[in-house]
Amino acid sequence: MGEQMTQDQIGKVVAELTRLDQEREDRERERLDREQVAEVLKELNLPVELLDDAMEQLRRREAMEIAERKARKKKRRIITAIITAVMAVILLVSISMWRHSAAMSRITAGQARITRATDDGGSLQTVTRDGQEVFYRVIIRDAPVGESLTLTANWIDPNGNLFRQNRFETKTIDKSAWPTFARLQLGQAALKGTWKVELLVGDRLLSATSFEVE
């Protein structure tokens, strides 16, 4: 008695026979197509012996076209990814700049005083031209914690001329109310009269104070 087969095995055998039959039909169709092409070539008086070479060249060309299409798609994906990354960087930089600008716009100046090197907590209204330094002490409000500020101090003489300009950078700020100062040495060459000192962050005026020089 022959070996009995299970239903599952029968199904697999049927599937395999179907696959083999399909492959045979494909081969026969390919041979038929080749024979048809050969007949067309004979009618056109073209060399049939070059048919196999021509078909091989065609297959290679089709393979190259498929590879080129894949390469173009890959290139487009790479370009799209690069553009997306660049746009993301631009967006992040723009947000960072906007936040920095917003932080700078919130900065104000609190108490501003004219003192000498020794600060007793008061503010001088008049200073003498004795060659010693004059200090302009300012409390900056809403200073950006964790950053430093570039500040400018303009010392303007009684004629309205810029006598001296100080540009300086603060240390890293660790509190929102940040004390800073600019200084100027006044000797006999300085004019007598009403002087003014200005403190700026960027091109924005934070504070301005007048004092007399004798």
Steps between C-alpha positions, in 0.01 A plus 500: 500500500637838405586761761197710588524881492342743734276778379773754572755305296254467212451876504877560486538253212222673305664841562840372381348347185322828429828694538688262267224518243510881512878502451464270199236727349725802557791326324280400208363856477853636498603260224188593307575869538854442379376305199254780418778759523720284279224483237466880508877538456494265197222706342707816558815336359679547832760252634320246719833373641536830688165460673643346819760779529234763442271350762790484749581866432134584551490317834815683610357835394178430688700397808704822475185709469354332807826564691504865386140549612586354838809726522290807412243410762776452758657832402165677534451345842847616607440852366163514673659386828776763466249778426287390794806501730609845376150639549492355852835664581380835358182472706694422819742789436209735431327396822826542692556847350141598574534387861832685533347815351201470732733458799703806395183710463399421860825636645466828688722704729423553865707711736775704329765686702818703455768401750874485551695176537390487864125454493308611809161420346424861407514688170723799427356805335837670452851366440833677471765464229755341729611219268311236695243267345130571493271194509156468347326220689175357366271217610371314193150356543371183330854408397521170305622244752763265362616744233731799482422847369704729277451854627608844383556807714516843332660787695380828349664835586321834553527584128308185410806323362581137567801522731548126559318178415532180702401165349507209737349159562357393830582174671246219467187633666368293791217722622234711333604820687859536382733781615748635248712810454703708257783733601683806371809684618447878513807720495562867439439453126134430571262792451314652790125491489215252469600158377277209406566126499285251313482121530380301199438134419543462126367829363230533766542758776458349845595791724631858487625713790638856519763630742708812548876518449693777680 
